[in-house]
């Protein structure tokens, strides 16, 4: 059987949910039917995410496009030229743009291939998306919230993110999570609250630190997994100032663990997972990952998050940016082991519909429908 060639395009120079999702998808893709290729930015330092994906990786120049100015347009032209050369060499039948910036380059280089765009955020102006989406054959939004934001029409389809976290958990060796906690200075009797994501302002880790500072319980520890270095809105410096400001309360209670590639270890070391995003969250991968591990989840009620989390049913929802309400929700879970257990159990059951295997099957049907 002839394989369908698919070129996946991702521009991001730092690891985030879009890249984690793509890596999971590539691992699950039926490579008896499809022949995948991947192109990423030359500046990227996160290609280790894809080491187990069995996919050839090509690099081209991808530049920041937040401002439309002459030097940026020249750089964009260079990216398009390099991409056209790669398409000519590989001859893919389908191109999948993993991010909006990847869509812009792929749309400008549109040839004989069918173009699929994954829209994972609200970052680009609607008018810009409207222009470039006309070149796409199919547009996949990660939530109804994202599709509605851009006014999705006939080409649009909501395809929620999936995760292979269930499979990843099997790779964790006995005692690894305990060793990680010990290295972070966490005792077995502590209640561990965790955040996993980019340390940037709109994600709200600073709100979470503020909330924890209001909880007078020395057993409660907070671990921030992730990094903000080199990213717009980085708040690593602000977080360190916050911890120093509240050192009489937080000196030994807040840990900045940095980026950990073995993600199952993150969730296995936690008792409560928090997504404190201040701006609308399109649909967070880490919420699904946390749910698949059976953790109780607190998240802000914005964007696509409420399309999975139902307040009081499989998690708790709080107002964005409200550290008092977040602290109250944390105290509620800290005081009730039974509530933590029941919310975590229901979240895990609900997350069964969001496994990467099910997502891959759905995406493969979409790929085949375009050929």
PyMOL commands that set and color helices and strands:
alter all, ss='L'
color gray80, all
select helices_A, chain A and resi 17-28+47-50+70-90+100-108+126-133+144-149+165-169+176-183+201-203+205-213+236-245+247-250+263-268+285-292+305-307+323-335+337-354+356-370
alter helices_A, ss='H'
color red, helices_A
select strands_A, chain A and resi 4-9+34-41+56-60+94-97+114-119+138-141+156-158+191-196+220-225+254-258+272-275+296-300+316-318
alter strands_A, ss='S'
color yellow, strands_A
deselect
rebuild
show_as cartoon
